[in-house]
């Protein structure tokens, strides 16, 4: 259950699969952090995943560090990066992140919710 009060709105939803969280903002910055840094809030309240100055949350995905981050590109092809390739974006929850080179320009990972 997610309780959203006006003027806020839910803008991304994902199933929790794995031990890492990848967050992409509308400014094309991404940060990856361990899932255990996301606290379980009472009564469905939210928590800050990434810090923004003039941007907003675009997409969020969870993945297993052993398999790496996978997504579908605009043509529907499977793409991915290994855990080693994701070193530049690893940080802590609520960090601003770094520019996401090599990821979709749409800022969406196009992953189905399971």
C-alpha positions in Angstrom: 0.0 0.0 0.0 1.3 3.4 -0.9 -0.3 6.6 0.5 0.2 9.6 -1.7 -0.9 13.0 -0.7 -1.6 15.8 -3.1 0.3 17.4 -4.9 2.7 14.4 -4.9 2.2 11.5 -7.2 3.7 8.0 -7.7 5.9 8.1 -10.8 7.7 4.7 -10.8 6.9 1.2 -9.5 8.9 -2.0 -9.6 9.0 -5.5 -8.1 11.9 -6.1 -5.7 14.2 -8.7 -7.3 17.8 -8.8 -6.2 20.0 -6.9 -3.8 20.6 -3.5 -5.7 18.5 -0.5 -6.6 19.2 1.6 -9.8 17.5 5.0 -9.9 17.5 7.3 -13.0 16.4 10.9 -13.0 15.0 13.0 -15.7 18.4 14.8 -15.8 19.8 11.4 -17.1 21.8 10.8 -13.9 21.8 7.4 -12.3 22.8 6.1 -8.8 23.0 2.5 -7.7 22.9 1.5 -4.1 22.2 -1.6 -1.9 18.5 -2.5 -1.4 19.1 -2.6 2.4 19.6 1.2 2.4 15.9 1.6 1.6 14.0 1.6 4.9 10.5 0.1 5.2 8.4 3.0 6.1 5.2 2.9 8.2 1.8 3.3 6.6 3.2 3.2 3.1 5.1 6.5 3.3 7.8 7.2 0.7 11.6 7.6 1.0 14.0 9.7 -1.0 15.9 7.5 -3.5 17.9 10.2 -5.4 18.6 13.9 -4.8 17.4 16.3 -7.5 17.8 20.1 -7.9 15.8 20.7 -11.1 14.9 17.2 -12.1 12.6 14.3 -11.0 12.5 10.6 -10.8 12.3 8.9 -14.2 12.6 5.2 -13.4 13.7 2.7 -10.7 14.7 -0.9 -11.0 16.1 -3.6 -8.7 18.6 -6.2 -9.8 21.0 -8.8 -8.5 24.6 -7.7 -8.4 25.7 -11.2 -9.6 23.9 -10.8 -12.9 24.1 -7.0 -13.5 21.6 -4.5 -14.7 19.5 -5.5 -17.8 17.0 -3.5 -19.8 15.3 -3.4 -23.3 16.3 -0.7 -25.7 13.9 1.2 -27.9 14.1 -1.6 -30.5 13.1 -4.2 -28.0 16.6 -5.8 -27.8 18.0 -7.0 -24.5 20.9 -4.8 -23.2 22.9 -5.0 -20.0 25.9 -4.0 -17.9 27.8 -6.2 -15.5 28.4 -5.3 -11.9 31.9 -4.3 -12.8 30.7 -2.0 -15.6 28.4 -0.2 -13.1 31.2 1.0 -10.8 30.9 4.6 -11.8 27.2 4.8 -10.6 27.5 3.0 -7.3 26.9 5.2 -4.3 24.4 5.7 -1.5 20.7 6.2 -1.3 19.7 9.9 -1.9 23.0 10.7 -3.8 22.7 12.9 -6.9 24.3 10.3 -9.1 26.3 10.6 -12.3 25.4 10.9 -16.0 24.2 7.6 -17.3 26.3 7.1 -20.4 25.3 3.9 -22.4 21.8 3.7 -21.0 18.6 4.5 -22.8 18.1 8.2 -23.7 14.5 7.9 -22.6 15.7 7.4 -19.0 13.5 4.3 -18.8 14.8 0.8 -18.4 11.7 -0.7 -20.0 11.6 -3.6 -17.6 8.3 -5.4 -16.9 6.8 -5.3 -13.4 6.7 -8.9 -12.2 
